[in-house]
Amino acid sequence: MKINKLVSWIAVFSWMAVIFYLSHQPGSASSHLSSGIVTALLSFIDGVAPQLDIDIESFHTFIRKNAHFIAYFLLGLLSLNAWRSSGFRGAKQLMLSFGLSVLFAITDEVHQLFIEGRSGEVRDVLIDSSGVGLSVLVYVLFSNLWDSKKVNTIKRNIK
């Protein structure tokens, strides 16, 4: 059980390190990375649906903001797992996970204020928090489904 706890927290801090590394890139490097992703996606979309007329700048913003959402959705899930492996359950587990992830989002945006060509934005913290919030909601829904299946299996085995 202790190894699971250690691995869970290593996963959380490793993912935080990835987010920090990406946030630490100057604006030009960050823009170059996301432009490459946008170019690849637009090429794919053009191959599948060439009739679509996509505004490249809006699509680029959409991809960048969804990267925030997805990164923090994953951080939320990893954090939920780590708190659970540390013995926390229920509302306390959910609040600790949400709090840790949102606090990291805030500090990450503050960190970006000191990086050339980057800015810290409240909007990004809200997007990050939404990703964490959805991960908590998904976790609760799947946990409830899992628990109800376990209860039904136990009931069937008792009969």
N, CA, C and O atoms as a DFTB+ gen file, in Angstrom:
636 C
 N C O
     1  1       0.818      -1.195       0.000
     2  2       0.000       0.000       0.000
     3  2       0.864       1.263       0.000
     4  3       0.507       2.249      -0.645
     5  1       2.002       1.248       0.718
     6  2       2.862       2.424       0.786
     7  2       3.481       2.745      -0.571
     8  3       3.678       3.916      -0.895
     9  1       3.790       1.724      -1.369
    10  2       4.373       1.968      -2.695
    11  2       3.347       2.646      -3.599
    12  3       3.699       3.514      -4.398
    13  1       2.072       2.249      -3.475
    14  2       1.005       2.881      -4.256
    15  2       0.893       4.362      -3.902
    16  3       0.718       5.206      -4.781
    17  1       0.993       4.669      -2.619
    18  2       0.931       6.057      -2.159
    19  2       2.094       6.849      -2.734
    20  3       1.903       7.956      -3.237
    21  1       3.290       6.295      -2.664
    22  2       4.486       6.965      -3.182
    23  2       4.380       7.196      -4.682
    24  3       4.658       8.295      -5.164
    25  1       3.981       6.175      -5.417
    26  2       3.845       6.288      -6.871
    27  2       2.777       7.319      -7.233
    28  3       2.935       8.082      -8.186
    29  1       1.695       7.333      -6.468
    30  2       0.616       8.300      -6.723
    31  2       1.103       9.726      -6.577
    32  3       0.799      10.574      -7.417
    33  1       1.856      10.004      -5.523
    34  2       2.365      11.359      -5.312
    35  2       3.473      11.704      -6.300
    36  3       3.595      12.859      -6.710
    37  1       4.277      10.726      -6.686
    38  2       5.296      10.973      -7.720
    39  2       4.616      11.379      -9.024
    40  3       5.094      12.268      -9.728
    41  1       3.501      10.725      -9.343
    42  2       2.755      11.070     -10.562
    43  2       2.231      12.506     -10.492
    44  3       2.304      13.239     -11.478
    45  1       1.702      12.911      -9.332
    46  2       1.197      14.282      -9.167
    47  2       2.325      15.287      -9.377
    48  3       2.189      16.218     -10.171
    49  1       3.438      15.102      -8.668
    50  2       4.523      16.073      -8.743
    51  2       5.241      16.034     -10.088
    52  3       5.775      17.050     -10.532
    53  1       5.260      14.883     -10.734
    54  2       5.835      14.802     -12.084
    55  2       4.988      15.591     -13.072
    56  3       5.518      16.310     -13.921
    57  1       3.666      15.453     -12.957
    58  2       2.775      16.191     -13.861
    59  2       2.865      17.698     -13.590
    60  3       2.826      18.506     -14.517
    61  1       2.985      18.060     -12.320
    62  2       3.179      19.467     -11.989
    63  2       4.484      19.988     -12.608
    64  3       4.542      21.119     -13.089
    65  1       5.515      19.158     -12.590
    66  2       6.802      19.552     -13.179
    67  2       6.667      19.757     -14.690
    68  3       7.268      20.677     -15.245
    69  1       5.892      18.916     -15.347
    70  2       5.657      19.079     -16.790
    71  2       4.939      20.408     -17.045
    72  3       5.326      21.165     -17.935
    73  1       3.903      20.682     -16.270
    74  2       3.166      21.940     -16.426
    75  2       4.109      23.129     -16.183
    76  3       4.110      24.096     -16.944
    77  1       4.905      23.042     -15.119
    78  2       5.846      24.120     -14.800
    79  2       6.853      24.316     -15.937
    80  3       7.151      25.447     -16.322
    81  1       7.371      23.213     -16.466
    82  2       8.336      23.292     -17.567
    83  2       7.722      23.999     -18.776
    84  3       8.345      24.880     -19.367
    85  1       6.513      23.615     -19.136
    86  2       5.853      24.238     -20.281
    87  2       5.546      25.711     -20.013
    88  3       5.621      26.539     -20.922
    89  1       5.204      26.035     -18.774
    90  2       4.928      27.422     -18.419
    91  2       6.190      28.272     -18.369
    92  3       6.132      29.492     -18.523
    93  1       7.311      27.633     -18.157
    94  2       8.576      28.353     -18.025
    95  2       9.181      28.726     -19.388
    96  3      10.137      29.498     -19.453
    97  1       8.631      28.183     -20.456
    98  2       9.132      28.511     -21.791
    99  2       8.779      29.950     -22.134
   100  3       7.679      30.409     -21.828
   101  1       9.701      30.665     -22.766
   102  2       9.371      32.017     -23.229
   103  2       8.176      31.984     -24.178
   104  3       7.868      30.948     -24.768
   105  1       7.518      33.112     -24.317
   106  2       6.329      33.202     -25.161
   107  2       6.565      32.709     -26.578
   108  3       5.700      32.051     -27.156
   109  1       7.728      33.020     -27.146
   110  2       8.017      32.606     -28.524
   111  2       8.092      31.084     -28.642
   112  3       7.584      30.510     -29.605
   113  1       8.725      30.428     -27.666
   114  2       8.838      28.963     -27.699
   115  2       7.474      28.313     -27.493
   116  3       7.137      27.332     -28.156
   117  1       6.694      28.865     -26.570
   118  2       5.358      28.336     -26.311
   119  2       4.468      28.476     -27.540
   120  3       3.729      27.559     -27.898
   121  1       4.553      29.640     -28.179
   122  2       3.757      29.897     -29.380
   123  2       4.179      28.966     -30.513
   124  3       3.337      28.477     -31.266
   125  1       5.483      28.723     -30.634
   126  2       5.993      27.823     -31.675
   127  2       5.463      26.399     -31.464
   128  3       5.057      25.732     -32.416
   129  1       5.474      25.946     -30.212
   130  2       4.971      24.606     -29.900
   131  2       3.491      24.487     -30.243
   132  3       3.079      23.537     -30.907
   133  1       2.694      25.449     -29.790
   134  2       1.254      25.357     -30.060
   135  2       0.951      25.573     -31.540
   136  3      -0.014      25.009     -32.057
   137  1       1.757      26.379     -32.231
   138  2       1.558      26.567     -33.679
   139  2       1.791      25.262     -34.432
   140  3       1.084      24.953     -35.391
   141  1       2.792      24.501     -33.988
   142  2       3.051      23.204     -34.611
   143  2       1.884      22.249     -34.438
   144  3       1.520      21.522     -35.363
   145  1       1.304      22.255     -33.251
   146  2       0.142      21.405     -32.980
   147  2      -1.044      21.849     -33.822
   148  3      -1.751      21.024     -34.401
   149  1      -1.259      23.169     -33.886
   150  2      -2.374      23.716     -34.672
   151  2      -2.198      23.366     -36.143
   152  3      -3.162      22.980     -36.803
   153  1      -0.993      23.493     -36.663
   154  2      -0.726      23.170     -38.072
   155  2      -1.046      21.708     -38.362
   156  3      -1.673      21.390     -39.372
   157  1      -0.611      20.824     -37.471
   158  2      -0.886      19.391     -37.656
   159  2      -2.394      19.118     -37.606
   160  3      -2.914      18.357     -38.422
   161  1      -3.085      19.731     -36.661
   162  2      -4.535      19.528     -36.559
   163  2      -5.270      20.087     -37.772
   164  3      -6.191      19.455     -38.288
   165  1      -4.864      21.270     -38.226
   166  2      -5.512      21.858     -39.414
   167  2      -5.278      20.998     -40.651
   168  3      -6.165      20.863     -41.493
   169  1      -4.095      20.421     -40.759
   170  2      -3.802      19.528     -41.879
   171  2      -4.712      18.301     -41.836
   172  3      -5.241      17.872     -42.861
   173  1      -4.884      17.745     -40.642
   174  2      -5.771      16.595     -40.470
   175  2      -7.215      16.967     -40.821
   176  3      -7.894      16.248     -41.553
   177  1      -7.665      18.093     -40.290
   178  2      -9.042      18.544     -40.542
   179  2      -9.253      18.796     -42.033
   180  3     -10.295      18.445     -42.585
   181  1      -8.266      19.401     -42.678
   182  2      -8.372      19.671     -44.117
   183  2      -8.480      18.368     -44.914
   184  3      -9.170      18.318     -45.933
   185  1      -7.806      17.324     -44.455
   186  2      -7.886      16.028     -45.123
   187  2      -9.221      15.344     -44.929
   188  3      -9.684      14.621     -45.811
   189  1      -9.852      15.566     -43.770
   190  2     -11.119      14.921     -43.441
   191  2     -12.318      15.733     -43.924
   192  3     -13.286      15.187     -44.453
   193  1     -12.230      17.053     -43.729
   194  2     -13.355      17.931     -44.074
   195  2     -12.820      19.212     -44.731
   196  3     -12.806      20.271     -44.104
   197  1     -12.385      19.114     -45.987
   198  2     -11.765      20.273     -46.649
   199  2     -12.723      21.453     -46.857
   200  3     -12.280      22.572     -47.116
   201  1     -13.997      21.214     -46.748
   202  2     -14.973      22.288     -46.959
   203  2     -15.065      23.247     -45.774
   204  3     -15.631      24.332     -45.906
   205  1     -14.521      22.866     -44.626
   206  2     -14.586      23.728     -43.446
   207  2     -13.674      24.936     -43.616
   208  3     -12.538      24.824     -44.077
   209  1     -14.203      26.087     -43.233
   210  2     -13.424      27.322     -43.265
   211  2     -13.130      27.701     -41.815
   212  3     -14.000      28.215     -41.112
   213  1     -11.901      27.445     -41.376
   214  2     -11.537      27.639     -39.978
   215  2     -10.670      28.883     -39.839
   216  3      -9.675      29.051     -40.544
   217  1     -11.069      29.750     -38.913
   218  2     -10.259      30.921     -38.583
   219  2      -9.053      30.436     -37.773
   220  3      -9.208      29.945     -36.655
   221  1      -7.866      30.574     -38.336
   222  2      -6.662      30.004     -37.731
   223  2      -6.380      30.616     -36.359
   224  3      -6.030      29.891     -35.428
   225  1      -6.523      31.920     -36.218
   226  2      -6.232      32.578     -34.936
   227  2      -7.187      32.102     -33.841
   228  3      -6.759      31.834     -32.719
   229  1      -8.456      31.997     -34.156
   230  2      -9.441      31.511     -33.177
   231  2      -9.171      30.056     -32.823
   232  3      -9.283      29.662     -31.662
   233  1      -8.815      29.261     -33.826
   234  2      -8.522      27.849     -33.594
   235  2      -7.283      27.710     -32.706
   236  3      -7.239      26.857     -31.820
   237  1      -6.283      28.554     -32.950
   238  2      -5.061      28.534     -32.146
   239  2      -5.390      28.839     -30.680
   240  3      -4.898      28.159     -29.780
   241  1      -6.208      29.843     -30.445
   242  2      -6.624      30.190     -29.080
   243  2      -7.408      29.037     -28.460
   244  3      -7.204      28.704     -27.292
   245  1      -8.294      28.433     -29.228
   246  2      -9.084      27.301     -28.762
   247  2      -8.174      26.147     -28.303
   248  3      -8.399      25.554     -27.248
   249  1      -7.161      25.844     -29.095
   250  2      -6.230      24.750     -28.767
   251  2      -5.446      25.089     -27.503
   252  3      -5.306      24.244     -26.619
   253  1      -4.930      26.320     -27.406
   254  2      -4.145      26.720     -26.232
   255  2      -4.985      26.649     -24.958
   256  3      -4.509      26.166     -23.931
   257  1      -6.203      27.115     -25.014
   258  2      -7.042      27.127     -23.809
   259  2      -7.485      25.714     -23.446
   260  3      -7.615      25.393     -22.264
   261  1      -7.717      24.873     -24.437
   262  2      -8.066      23.484     -24.138
   263  2      -6.881      22.719     -23.575
   264  3      -7.065      21.775     -22.807
   265  1      -5.677      23.110     -23.940
   266  2      -4.490      22.488     -23.352
   267  2      -4.465      22.760     -21.845
   268  3      -4.128      21.875     -21.058
   269  1      -4.822      23.983     -21.447
   270  2      -4.935      24.301     -20.019
   271  2      -5.961      23.378     -19.363
   272  3      -5.683      22.748     -18.343
   273  1      -7.129      23.308     -19.954
   274  2      -8.227      22.516     -19.396
   275  2      -7.812      21.051     -19.224
   276  3      -8.013      20.467     -18.160
   277  1      -7.241      20.470     -20.261
   278  2      -6.858      19.053     -20.229
   279  2      -5.734      18.809     -19.231
   280  3      -5.763      17.822     -18.496
   281  1      -4.738      19.704     -19.198
   282  2      -3.616      19.532     -18.268
   283  2      -4.106      19.513     -16.825
   284  3      -3.645      18.708     -16.016
   285  1      -5.034      20.396     -16.510
   286  2      -5.517      20.462     -15.132
   287  2      -6.590      19.418     -14.841
   288  3      -6.780      19.043     -13.684
   289  1      -7.286      18.948     -15.854
   290  2      -8.182      17.804     -15.689
   291  2      -7.347      16.598     -15.234
   292  3      -7.716      15.895     -14.293
   293  1      -6.219      16.374     -15.916
   294  2      -5.331      15.259     -15.549
   295  2      -4.723      15.463     -14.164
   296  3      -4.613      14.516     -13.384
   297  1      -4.327      16.704     -13.858
   298  2      -3.779      16.969     -12.520
   299  2      -4.838      16.668     -11.457
   300  3      -4.521      16.102     -10.410
   301  1      -6.073      17.039     -11.717
   302  2      -7.148      16.744     -10.775
   303  2      -7.304      15.252     -10.534
   304  3      -7.432      14.814      -9.390
   305  1      -7.295      14.471     -11.605
   306  2      -7.424      13.013     -11.457
   307  2      -6.245      12.415     -10.694
   308  3      -6.423      11.574      -9.813
   309  1      -5.040      12.860     -11.043
   310  2      -3.854      12.350     -10.344
   311  2      -3.893      12.717      -8.864
   312  3      -3.544      11.909      -8.003
   313  1      -4.319      13.942      -8.582
   314  2      -4.409      14.395      -7.201
   315  2      -5.478      13.621      -6.428
   316  3      -5.260      13.240      -5.278
   317  1      -6.615      13.392      -7.049
   318  2      -7.663      12.593      -6.406
   319  2      -7.129      11.211      -6.029
   320  3      -7.369      10.722      -4.925
   321  1      -6.417      10.601      -6.941
   322  2      -5.850       9.279      -6.687
   323  2      -4.824       9.321      -5.551
   324  3      -4.798       8.436      -4.696
   325  1      -3.983      10.354      -5.551
   326  2      -2.951      10.460      -4.516
   327  2      -3.564      10.677      -3.128
   328  3      -3.136      10.062      -2.151
   329  1      -4.564      11.551      -3.051
   330  2      -5.204      11.769      -1.759
   331  2      -5.896      10.493      -1.286
   332  3      -5.867      10.165      -0.100
   333  1      -6.521       9.774      -2.228
   334  2      -7.194       8.519      -1.863
   335  2      -6.172       7.499      -1.351
   336  3      -6.410       6.826      -0.348
   337  1      -5.042       7.390      -2.040
   338  2      -4.019       6.428      -1.608
   339  2      -3.394       6.842      -0.270
   340  3      -2.761       6.030       0.405
   341  1      -3.577       8.106       0.102
   342  2      -3.083       8.598       1.397
   343  2      -4.122       8.445       2.496
   344  3      -3.897       8.858       3.634
   345  1      -5.260       7.850       2.156
   346  2      -6.268       7.545       3.163
   347  2      -7.416       8.531       3.262
   348  3      -8.262       8.404       4.147
   349  1      -7.461       9.503       2.379
   350  2      -8.557      10.471       2.414
   351  2      -9.691       9.999       1.521
   352  3      -9.464       9.490       0.424
   353  1     -10.909      10.173       2.002
   354  2     -12.087       9.754       1.260
   355  2     -13.141      10.850       1.334
   356  3     -13.067      11.749       2.172
   357  1     -14.119      10.761       0.447
   358  2     -15.280      11.636       0.510
   359  2     -14.961      13.090       0.218
   360  3     -14.083      13.411      -0.583
   361  1     -15.704      13.959       0.892
   362  2     -15.604      15.395       0.633
   363  2     -14.204      15.929       0.912
   364  3     -13.728      16.817       0.204
   365  1     -13.549      15.403       1.923
   366  2     -12.197      15.872       2.252
   367  2     -11.229      15.591       1.096
   368  3     -10.413      16.439       0.734
   369  1     -11.333      14.410       0.534
   370  2     -10.490      14.044      -0.612
   371  2     -10.754      14.984      -1.783
   372  3      -9.817      15.455      -2.427
   373  1     -12.026      15.258      -2.060
   374  2     -12.394      16.117      -3.177
   375  2     -11.904      17.545      -2.963
   376  3     -11.365      18.169      -3.876
   377  1     -12.096      18.055      -1.750
   378  2     -11.676      19.437      -1.461
   379  2     -10.152      19.578      -1.494
   380  3      -9.634      20.565      -2.017
   381  1      -9.439      18.610      -0.945
   382  2      -7.975      18.668      -0.962
   383  2      -7.445      18.623      -2.393
   384  3      -6.524      19.359      -2.746
   385  1      -8.030      17.762      -3.203
   386  2      -7.600      17.652      -4.591
   387  2      -7.870      18.939      -5.357
   388  3      -6.998      19.455      -6.056
   389  1      -9.081      19.448      -5.217
   390  2      -9.450      20.683      -5.904
   391  2      -8.571      21.834      -5.413
   392  3      -8.052      22.611      -6.214
   393  1      -8.410      21.936      -4.101
   394  2      -7.612      23.019      -3.531
   395  2      -6.162      22.984      -3.978
   396  3      -5.612      24.011      -4.376
   397  1      -5.537      21.819      -3.917
   398  2      -4.144      21.686      -4.339
   399  2      -3.983      22.062      -5.809
   400  3      -3.065      22.800      -6.167
   401  1      -4.867      21.559      -6.652
   402  2      -4.763      21.797      -8.096
   403  2      -5.000      23.257      -8.453
   404  3      -4.296      23.808      -9.299
   405  1      -5.979      23.890      -7.822
   406  2      -6.262      25.298      -8.113
   407  2      -5.145      26.189      -7.554
   408  3      -4.753      27.167      -8.189
   409  1      -4.645      25.852      -6.385
   410  2      -3.518      26.608      -5.834
   411  2      -2.314      26.522      -6.774
   412  3      -1.624      27.518      -6.992
   413  1      -2.065      25.355      -7.321
   414  2      -0.970      25.211      -8.282
   415  2      -1.243      26.036      -9.534
   416  3      -0.325      26.652     -10.076
   417  1      -2.493      26.060     -10.003
   418  2      -2.845      26.867     -11.179
   419  2      -2.565      28.341     -10.922
   420  3      -2.039      29.035     -11.792
   421  1      -2.912      28.819      -9.736
   422  2      -2.672      30.226      -9.392
   423  2      -1.174      30.516      -9.368
   424  3      -0.717      31.497      -9.954
   425  1      -0.413      29.660      -8.690
   426  2       1.037      29.896      -8.611
   427  2       1.688      29.788      -9.983
   428  3       2.673      30.474     -10.259
   429  1       1.151      28.939     -10.838
   430  2       1.693      28.804     -12.191
   431  2       1.462      30.073     -13.006
   432  3       2.339      30.494     -13.761
   433  1       0.309      30.674     -12.860
   434  2       0.034      31.927     -13.572
   435  2       0.900      33.066     -13.029
   436  3       1.372      33.904     -13.798
   437  1       1.111      33.102     -11.723
   438  2       2.012      34.108     -11.147
   439  2       3.424      33.888     -11.669
   440  3       4.119      34.843     -12.017
   441  1       3.845      32.635     -11.723
   442  2       5.167      32.288     -12.256
   443  2       5.343      32.832     -13.675
   444  3       6.418      33.320     -14.024
   445  1       4.292      32.749     -14.493
   446  2       4.385      33.199     -15.879
   447  2       4.578      34.711     -16.003
   448  3       5.034      35.188     -17.043
   449  1       4.239      35.468     -14.960
   450  2       4.455      36.917     -14.980
   451  2       5.943      37.262     -15.111
   452  3       6.297      38.355     -15.554
   453  1       6.802      36.326     -14.725
   454  2       8.239      36.563     -14.728
   455  2       8.946      35.930     -15.932
   456  3      10.175      35.922     -16.000
   457  1       8.173      35.407     -16.868
   458  2       8.731      34.747     -18.052
   459  2       8.549      35.666     -19.254
   460  3       7.465      36.199     -19.488
   461  1       9.628      35.841     -20.010
   462  2       9.603      36.721     -21.182
   463  2       8.511      36.303     -22.169
   464  3       8.429      35.143     -22.574
   465  1       7.682      37.266     -22.542
   466  2       6.641      37.031     -23.534
   467  2       5.415      36.303     -23.013
   468  3       4.522      35.954     -23.785
   469  1       5.367      36.071     -21.698
   470  2       4.221      35.370     -21.098
   471  2       3.479      36.326     -20.183
   472  3       3.989      37.389     -19.828
   473  1       2.284      35.942     -19.810
   474  2       1.501      36.726     -18.864
   475  2       0.710      35.779     -17.983
   476  3       0.405      34.652     -18.374
   477  1       0.387      36.240     -16.808
   478  2      -0.475      35.476     -15.923
   479  2      -1.893      35.992     -16.092
   480  3      -2.139      37.195     -16.016
   481  1      -2.822      35.077     -16.322
   482  2      -4.192      35.507     -16.599
   483  2      -5.182      34.807     -15.675
   484  3      -5.125      33.594     -15.476
   485  1      -6.084      35.599     -15.120
   486  2      -7.149      35.059     -14.278
   487  2      -8.003      34.094     -15.110
   488  3      -8.453      33.064     -14.609
   489  1      -8.219      34.438     -16.378
   490  2      -9.011      33.574     -17.261
   491  2      -8.411      32.168     -17.321
   492  3      -9.146      31.180     -17.323
   493  1      -7.081      32.076     -17.370
   494  2      -6.447      30.757     -17.424
   495  2      -6.647      29.988     -16.124
   496  3      -6.838      28.772     -16.144
   497  1      -6.604      30.692     -14.992
   498  2      -6.880      30.029     -13.708
   499  2      -8.310      29.494     -13.700
   500  3      -8.560      28.399     -13.197
   501  1      -9.239      30.252     -14.250
   502  2     -10.634      29.793     -14.320
   503  2     -10.769      28.569     -15.230
   504  3     -11.508      27.636     -14.917
   505  1     -10.057      28.580     -16.349
   506  2     -10.080      27.420     -17.254
   507  2      -9.459      26.213     -16.558
   508  3     -10.004      25.110     -16.613
   509  1      -8.309      26.426     -15.899
   510  2      -7.651      25.339     -15.166
   511  2      -8.576      24.777     -14.093
   512  3      -8.700      23.562     -13.939
   513  1      -9.226      25.682     -13.349
   514  2     -10.138      25.274     -12.282
   515  2     -11.327      24.490     -12.833
   516  3     -11.818      23.560     -12.193
   517  1     -11.781      24.873     -14.020
   518  2     -12.874      24.131     -14.666
   519  2     -12.439      22.714     -15.008
   520  3     -13.211      21.768     -14.848
   521  1     -11.202      22.566     -15.479
   522  2     -10.671      21.229     -15.770
   523  2     -10.610      20.376     -14.520
   524  3     -10.991      19.205     -14.541
   525  1     -10.127      20.962     -13.422
   526  2     -10.071      20.245     -12.150
   527  2     -11.486      19.906     -11.681
   528  3     -11.754      18.785     -11.248
   529  1     -12.379      20.877     -11.771
   530  2     -13.762      20.651     -11.345
   531  2     -14.414      19.505     -12.099
   532  3     -15.110      18.680     -11.507
   533  1     -14.186      19.455     -13.416
   534  2     -14.761      18.353     -14.194
   535  2     -14.140      17.023     -13.792
   536  3     -14.835      16.008     -13.745
   537  1     -12.841      17.013     -13.502
   538  2     -12.215      15.751     -13.078
   539  2     -12.829      15.262     -11.770
   540  3     -13.041      14.062     -11.591
   541  1     -13.112      16.184     -10.860
   542  2     -13.748      15.816      -9.594
   543  2     -15.149      15.267      -9.858
   544  3     -15.543      14.255      -9.278
   545  1     -15.896      15.933     -10.730
   546  2     -17.250      15.476     -11.062
   547  2     -17.221      14.087     -11.710
   548  3     -18.005      13.212     -11.342
   549  1     -16.329      13.892     -12.660
   550  2     -16.201      12.585     -13.325
   551  2     -15.822      11.516     -12.301
   552  3     -16.356      10.407     -12.319
   553  1     -14.906      11.860     -11.422
   554  2     -14.471      10.926     -10.387
   555  2     -15.644      10.519      -9.493
   556  3     -15.836       9.336      -9.211
   557  1     -16.424      11.505      -9.053
   558  2     -17.579      11.225      -8.192
   559  2     -18.587      10.336      -8.924
   560  3     -19.089       9.367      -8.355
   561  1     -18.882      10.664     -10.183
   562  2     -19.845       9.867     -10.949
   563  2     -19.377       8.425     -11.113
   564  3     -20.148       7.490     -10.894
   565  1     -18.105       8.242     -11.502
   566  2     -17.599       6.886     -11.694
   567  2     -17.470       6.141     -10.371
   568  3     -17.700       4.933     -10.315
   569  1     -17.104       6.851      -9.306
   570  2     -17.031       6.207      -7.993
   571  2     -18.398       5.706      -7.561
   572  3     -18.530       4.600      -7.038
   573  1     -19.421       6.537      -7.788
   574  2     -20.777       6.118      -7.425
   575  2     -21.237       4.931      -8.254
   576  3     -21.868       4.011      -7.733
   577  1     -20.923       4.951      -9.547
   578  2     -21.276       3.808     -10.395
   579  2     -20.544       2.557      -9.934
   580  3     -21.141       1.484      -9.841
   581  1     -19.258       2.688      -9.646
   582  2     -18.445       1.558      -9.202
   583  2     -18.975       0.998      -7.890
   584  3     -19.104      -0.216      -7.731
   585  1     -19.282       1.895      -6.944
   586  2     -19.800       1.459      -5.646
   587  2     -21.146       0.766      -5.790
   588  3     -21.391      -0.237      -5.120
   589  1     -22.034       1.281      -6.657
   590  2     -23.345       0.642      -6.825
   591  2     -23.199      -0.725      -7.487
   592  3     -23.961      -1.640      -7.175
   593  1     -22.238      -0.884      -8.393
   594  2     -21.991      -2.205      -8.999
   595  2     -21.473      -3.179      -7.950
   596  3     -21.866      -4.345      -7.934
   597  1     -20.586      -2.702      -7.068
   598  2     -20.068      -3.567      -6.005
   599  2     -21.187      -3.997      -5.067
   600  3     -21.249      -5.156      -4.659
   601  1     -22.072      -3.064      -4.726
   602  2     -23.197      -3.384      -3.838
   603  2     -24.097      -4.413      -4.502
   604  3     -24.513      -5.375      -3.856
   605  1     -24.408      -4.228      -5.785
   606  2     -25.261      -5.180      -6.488
   607  2     -24.595      -6.553      -6.583
   608  3     -25.283      -7.569      -6.482
   609  1     -23.292      -6.610      -6.771
   610  2     -22.582      -7.885      -6.839
   611  2     -22.636      -8.579      -5.486
   612  3     -22.855      -9.788      -5.414
   613  1     -22.441      -7.829      -4.429
   614  2     -22.507      -8.395      -3.076
   615  2     -23.905      -8.932      -2.798
   616  3     -24.045     -10.025      -2.249
   617  1     -24.926      -8.194      -3.163
   618  2     -26.310      -8.643      -2.952
   619  2     -26.573      -9.931      -3.693
   620  3     -27.212     -10.839      -3.161
   621  1     -26.074     -10.020      -4.949
   622  2     -26.278     -11.244      -5.727
   623  2     -25.545     -12.424      -5.097
   624  3     -26.056     -13.544      -5.105
   625  1     -24.371     -12.190      -4.558
   626  2     -23.609     -13.266      -3.943
   627  2     -24.207     -13.732      -2.624
   628  3     -24.010     -14.882      -2.232
   629  1     -24.933     -12.859      -1.932
   630  2     -25.569     -13.226      -0.676
   631  2     -26.763     -14.130      -0.922
   632  3     -27.027     -15.033      -0.129
   633  1     -27.485     -13.903      -2.006
   634  2     -28.704     -14.679      -2.319
   635  2     -28.402     -16.082      -2.625
   636  3     -29.311     -16.862      -2.908
